[in-house]
Amino acid sequence: MERPNTPLLDQVRVPADLLRLTDPELGLLADELRAETISAVSVTGGHLGAGLGVVELTVALHAVFEAPRDRLILDVGHQCYPHKILTGRRDRIRTLRKGEGLSGFTRRSESEYDPFGAAHSSTSISAGLGFAVARDLQEAEGHVVCVIGDGALSAGMAYEAINNAGALRRRLIVILNDNQMSISPPVGAMAGYLADLGVNGPQDTRTWFEQMGFAYVGPVDGHDMDALLAVLREARDDTSGPILIHARTVKGKGYAPAEAAADRYHGVSAFDVASGKQAKSVPNAPSYTKVFADSLMAEAERDPSVVAVTAAMSSGTGLDAFQRRFPDRFFDVGIAEQHGVTFCAGMAAAGLRPFCAIYSTFLQRGYDQIVHDVALQRLPVRFAIDRAGLVGEDGATHAGAFDLAYLANLPGFVIMAAADEAELVHMVATARVIDDRPSAFRYPRGEGRGVPLPERGEPLEIGRGRIVREGTSVALLSLGGRLGECLLAAEELGKRGLSATVADARFAKPLDRALIMRLARDHEVLVTIEEGSTGGFGAHVLHLLADEGVLDRGLRVRTMTLPDRFIDHHRPNAMYEDAGINAAHIEAAVLNCLGLGERRIYAVPKRTSSAA
């Protein structure tokens, strides 16, 4: 594909090169940077709309401030692609989100121009305040600039940081990138306040931000280079305390298909620049996300007490369809997982049946509320945990690696993991009827395995797994999405004369004691496989076997989990290959356990004739 003509951008290797350009040339540079961003993302896919909305702002920031001495902290990082192009990474920009390529987010290990890594929302002001305090205590020079979106202001952490920063009065510049969009349109009273402020300007003597201790500047047109440069230079030279600059921008700015799209082309696959048409493959099966949403709507049709809650991810969780069908029973709380969990707890205590649909990686943000407000009170909140396991191009920041471990340790929880899309249908139905304790069901990103879907979900017996394939010598006990890999491994083991049983645990808690004891009794080897970190399902199986004295009788046991490290972005299958839990790895684990593999855990001495 022909790349855009960028004579000014070609002169920029690092931000210091912008100092040679005049203000009018910076405006032209922004046009070239936007064209280069569109060209690069059309090849790689990724987050497009957010970056296009901050092109002028990114150029102005790097023209006014002196990174990396001055710390530029981008909230979330969806908007960082233009920043990466200007900070020495243009030659690698077409490796975005590819294996061994550039991260789709800011990353400390990638560049000195990324002082703080991001990918989860609403952290920038807290981190920036930390940098500002460290600068002052160390009597160092430099500015700290945080760029945070209006959607991120729906998270409590942002308010906590504003509250602290306003009290400490440190020199800190916060730029509110107000594009009236998150991944979906923003929700909440603050969104309405900002919209009114952006249209009518400050109507009160002091804005809310000023009442919280910040000087307020704006609103300013975030695509007017001259206005941005003037405001940023004034803020740079002001030493009085924290300043908030309210910049109004347009997500997807400068690319017509993005500006016209409902989500402003938040996340895209590779696309044709001329038409905007994305190159999406035809799925072989419905996605797990769609199956969940359809199943929940079916349950809601039968049960008026079912309500759905998500945290700024209505489309990502599939609940936008639920919202259209049941608008009065759908709640988007914004990027506020802590509030969302306790909000569900309150509804559960009042007799409703709330389903709290949050990605595994984001559910981490509400863990205290899960423990204190839900589990401790045995309230029947139902957690629908999307993106369980490894998720591909978003990498380690979005991996659903830890929910099994951090939930399975909580007393009274019921935890399920879907091996296929049909199982997910039944798990949604199961969760609906669990009224005496909290429950969770996890499912992976992407399309299902192509199994037939039941006409109606039927509640499963709590704590009961199933045998999928009968064997005699080896038992593979899978939880969740690795079941298909276990079946492939069983086929390969069969070719070696090893008969393998494959079981689907279904439940990480409570464990199916009878099934596990049967597998341990009737097989020489037992291997557990899960798409989660150590300390999860396999650890609980080991506890059971130890408590029952099974390990004293010579059973060979292996637990296969994600390794004790963060796994970088790549295609999902390549990430699982890196993690070592694909079919070939399962087969190798069995062979090594039996001493039949190419490598042994310990050296086996050769027998000599005299020893014989």
URRAMO-V520271 format. One line per field, one symbol per residue. psi: psi as a letter, one per 20 degrees, with the letter a starting at -180 (. if undefined). A space follows every 10 residues. Layout:
BEGIN
psi=???
END
This chain:
BEGIN
psi=ppqqomhghi iogrhhiihi qrghhhghhh ghhgghgggg hhghrboggg ghikgggggg ghhhrmqigp oooppgihji ghghhiljjh ijhjjpjrpj aqqjrqphih qiinhpqrhq qkighgghhg gggggghjlr rqqpppoprh hijiphhghg ggggghhhkq opppoonnjk qcgrpqrrhh ghghghhhgi rphrhprhhh hjjqpppaqq ojjogggggg ghhghhipjh aqpppoppro pjpjoghghi qhjklgpqrq rpgghjpqnp qpqiqqqhgh ggggghhghh hioiipqppr nklgghijih ggghhmhijp oojammhggg ghghgghghj irnpooopqg hhhhikghhg gghfghjlpm pooonrkpbq jchibhhjpm hihggihiip piqppqpphr hghgghhghg hhjojjrqrq pqqrqaqaij qqpqhppppq ppkpaqphpp ahhppooqob ijghhghghh ghhhhjjopp ppqohgphpq qngggghggh hjqhpppqpq mrrqjcghhh gggghghijh iijjpppqpo rqrlrpprqa qghhghghhk krghhgghhg ghhikirhqq hqqoqqprhh h.
END
